[in-house]
Structure formats: structure tokens, C-alpha cells
Amino acid sequence: MGEKGRGAWIAIRAAVALLVLAAAGMAVIGAFENRFIFHPEASPRLSSTHLGGGVEVEDVELRSEDGLALHAWKAGDLSQGPVFLHCHGNAGNITHRASLVTGLIGAGLSVLIFDYRGYGRSEGSPDEAGVYADARAAWDHLVGSEGVDPSRIVVHGHSLGGAVAVDLATTRPVARLVIESSFTTGAEMARRVFLGFPVHLFMRSRFDSIGKIGALKMPKLFLHGDRDDVVPYDMGVRLYEAAPGPKRFVRLEGEDHNSAPLSSSVDYFGLLAAFARGGEAEGAPW
């Protein structure tokens, strides 16, 4: 074999090795992708439904389109006024959001908060399509079982829940949308988490909020801490910029990914309540 032939053979072997590595990478990422994205925790049945501050929650069972039993809490008077449908982030379960529930109730709002499949006491295992379906099940429960008019539903998504909330608003009518500490796309977050390694090329999950947000015409409130070390502040800004009006962006000065409810820079629950009730946005009605 001549010099050129050996060079060509080495190039072919290198190309095959790269293909094998790529295929192996796809297989590994495919097998563990959902474990990278979702971090559910089980939750025991509470001995009391009293969360403190005079707030009582009621256990609710939702049923997903594919037949899974999902656990949720409802709190407050769902028969009148704005109803917050909360889509939480990728870790824990609804018991870790008890202070959020009490804060919203204290601001005069009512709440339905649910656990995605595989979280808390909900059946199944999470994936992108599944958590979207779980949010639809929560909306369907509010409208079908609780008799809530969609014109009173405010969907609130935090972090990964922001992507879930955006998707829900593309498939079900909602009055208002709150996106907090959320990202543009799952691919961009993957590149950040894996320090630029192109794992997104092998991912099935898209979580393409920036590709969906342009279709949403309802009033939108965006919140993001400028010291967020999980989802970069500029991602939240770019998601906001891609959204049509009416909209408002609130920079939470000095706040990180999860500290907004305790924020000293803004009246967090007052802001949510004012938005839910149709308050002012930069001098113009929401």
C-alpha cells in the first residue's frame, strides 16, 4: 500500500471511529437524557393539609391523557377571581413550593399546583411530552371539574416549568402568562451545562420556548434574577424580546434562581397579584 493509500485508510478509520463515538454518545445521552433533565423527589402523604398562615390545601387527583394519576393541591376559592396554575421546576415536588402557595393565597389569589409524572405522588416517569401532557391535565381539571373559566386562568411557570407553561399556552386558552427564571431552549441550556459540548445534537428533548413564544398574544410577565447562576439572566431577556406584546420584564436585582419569592428588590406576590388582576404595565393596561 502506497503512502497515499495508507493516508486514505487512516482517514477512513478515523471517520468510522468518529461515527462509532457519535453513535455511542447518542445511545448514552438517549438512555440518560431524562435523568439529566428531571430530578423528581417522592413525597409522603402529609399528616396535615395545613401549610401555615391559615392556608389549607386540598389533595386533588388529576388524570393524564395517557391514564396516569397525578397529584395536585388546590387552595383558595377557585370559584372567583384569578386562579394561578403553577408549573414548577425540574427538581423536588409540590411540597417544596408550600411557601409559594401560602404567598399567593396571602395575596388574595387561588392556586392549583401539580406534580409532573414521576414527581411527588404522581405516577409514571417524566419526559418532555409527558410533562406537557400533565400541564394540560391540570388545565382540563380546572375548566372541566372546577368550572373555572379560561379567562380567569393565569399560568405561572418557573425554570423548566416556564417551558411547560409556554407549551400549555399554545394548546389551551389562558388569560395571562408568567414566565420566571426560564430559558430559551433546552439545547442552549444543555450547551451551558455541558460547557459547550454539543450534547444537544443527540437530544430528543427540545423545550423550544423561544420558538413558541411568538404565537402567544395574551399579556405576559417575565421575571428573572440578575444573579441567576442556573439560567443566565440574558436568556430570560432574549425570551422576553422574542415575545409579542403586551408584555413586561422585571429584573430582580440581586436575586438568584430561586430567591424571588423572598426578594427585597420587589414586592413579588404583590406584583403577581397586580398582574393577575390586570394591573398596569409600563403605563399601559396589561
N, C-alpha and C positions, 0 to 999 in steps of 0.2 A: 504494500500500500504506500503510495507516494505521500509527500508532505501535505499536499492539498487534501488528499483523501483522508489522512489522519485528522486534519483540522476539521473537515466536514463531519467526520464521525464523532469527534469530541463535542462539536456544536449540537449534533443531533442528540447525543446522550445528555447534554446539559438541558436541552429543551424538554426531553422526556422527564428528566428529574424534576424540573420546574413544574411540569404538568402533574406529576405524581404528588409533589408537595402541595400544589394548589388543591388537588382533589382531596388530599388528606386534611388540608386546612378546612375545606368546605364541610367535610364529614364531621370534624371535631366541632367546628362552630355550629353546625346544624344540630349536633347532639346536645350541645351545652348552651346554645343561644338563649333559651328561655331562663336558664339558671343565671346567666349574666344579667338579664334584664329584670327579672322579677325576684323579689326577696320576701315571700309571704311568711307570716307567722300565724300559727294556730292561736285561737283564743278560747278559754274555757267559758262555760255559761256563767254569767255574772250572778252572784248571790243577791244582788240588788240592782234595780234599774235606775236608782237614784245616782246622778252624776255629781251632785253637789250644787249649791247655789239655787236650790229649789227646782232644778231641772230633772225631769223624769223622761226616760226614753222607753219606747215600746219596741219589743222584738217583732220583726216582720220577716216573713219568708217570701222571697221572690222566686220566680220560675223562669229560667232562661229559655231561649228558643230551642236549644238542644236538650232541654229537660232537666237541667241541673237545679238543685235547690241552693239558693243564695241567701245569705244572712244580711239583714239590714236593720237599722234603727230609724224610727221616726220620732220626732219630738216637736212640741208646739202644736198650734192649731192650724192644721192643713186646710181647713175649710175657708180660710180668708187670708188675704194679703199675700205677699210674695213667699214662695216656697223655694228654699235652696236645695238643689240636688247636687251633692258633693261627690266628686270623683277624686279619690285620694292618690297619693304617690305610689312608688313601686315597692315600698317596704312596710312591714308591720301589718296592722289591721285596724278596723274602726275604733277599737278600744284605745288606740294611741291618739285618736283625734277627739277625745272626750272634751278637751278644753275648747276646741273649735266649736263643737256643738253647743256647749254652755255659753260661749261668747255670742254666737248667732242668736240663740234664744234670748239672751240678755239684751240684744239689740232689737228685740221685737219681731224676729223672723221665725219661720218654721223650717224644719230640716228633714230631709231623707238622705241618709248616708249609708252606703252599702259596701260590702266586701266583694271584690272580684273572685271569680272561681279560684279555689285553692288557698284563699286568704281567710283568716279567722275561722268561722264555722261554715263557710261556703264549700260546696262540693267541687270536685274537678281539679284541673291543673291549668294555670294561666298561659295564654299566648295572645298575640295581638288581636286576632279575630275574636277570640273568646272574651277579652275584656271589653271590646266594643259591644259585643252582644249583651254583656252583663249590664252595661250602661243603658242600653235600650230596654232591658227588662225592668230596670229601676224607673225609667220614664213611663213605660207602659203601666207599671203598678200605680204610679201617681195619677195618671189620667184615667185608667180603667177601673182600679179598685178604690182609689181615694177620691175620685171625681174632681181632680184638680184641673182647671182649665189651663191649657198650654200658655196662655197669656200671663199666667202667674208664675211660671217656672223659670228660675234663674239657675243656670248650670254653672257650677264652680269647679274648676279643675286645677289641682296643684301638681307641678312637676310632670311626671308621666301622666297623671290624671288630666293635665292640660290637653295632651294629645287625645285622650279618651273623650274629653268634653268637646273638643273641636269636631271629632268624628261624629259624636252624638248630634251635634247641632247641624250636621249636614244631612242627617237621616230622620230627625224628628223636629217639629216646630218648638222653639223655645223663645221666651221673651227677651232674655238677656244672657250674656256670657261673660264669666270672669275667668281669666287665664292668669295663673300665678306661678312665677318661677319656673316657667316651662321653656321648651326648646323648639327649634325649627324642624329638625328631622332626626329620626333615630340614627341615620347614617352619620350625621355630623356629631352626635353625641358619642357614637362608637369610636370615631376617629379621635375624639378628645380623650376618652377613657383609655384607649389603647395606644396613646402617644403617637398618633399618625399612622399606625399600621393599618392597611386597608381592609380591615375585617368586614367593613360594610359591603364589600364586593361579594361576600359569601353569605350575607344575612338574608333571611326571608322577611324579617320584620322591617317595616318601613317607617311607621309612625310619622307620616309626612304632613305635619301640621301646616307648614308654610305653603304646601301645595293645595291645601283645602281651605285655608282661612279666607282666601279671596272671594269665595262664594257666599260668605256669611254676612248678611246685611243687618242683623239685629245689633243693638247697642252692645259695645264690648269694652270691658275694663281690663287693663293689663297691669299687673303688679310685679315688680322684680327688685330684689335687694341688690345694691351696687357692690356688695362684698360676697355675693354668692360664689362659693367655691365648688359647687356641683354643676349647675347650669350657668354658664357665663352670662353676665349682665347683657353683653352685646347681642347674644342670641335672642333674649327677650325683646330687645329693641328692634331687631330685624323682623321678628314675628309680628310685632305691632305695626311696623312700617308696611308690611305686606298686606295688612288687613284693611278693608274698606271702612269708611265711616258709617255711622257715628262711633267714635272710639275715644278712649283716653288712656294715657300711660302714666302710671305713678311710680316714680323712682323712690324706693325705700332706702333712704340714706343710712349707711352703716349696718344694714341688715344682711344676714346670710340666707342660706337656702330655706331654713325652717323657722326663722325668728320673727317673721312678720306679725303673727298674732300678738306678740309681746312687744311690738315696735313702740319706741318712744318718739319716732320721727313722724308718725301719722296715727290718727285715730282709726285703727284698722277696721274694727267692727262698725264704727260709725260710718266709715267710707263705704263698706259693703252694704249697709242698710240704706244709705242715701242713694246709692246706685240702684239697688233693687226697687226702690220706690220712685225711681225716675228723677233723681236729682240733677243738678247742673253739671255740665262738662265743659270746662274752659269757656264759661259764659254762655253756652248754648244748651238747650234741652237735650237730654240723652236721647 
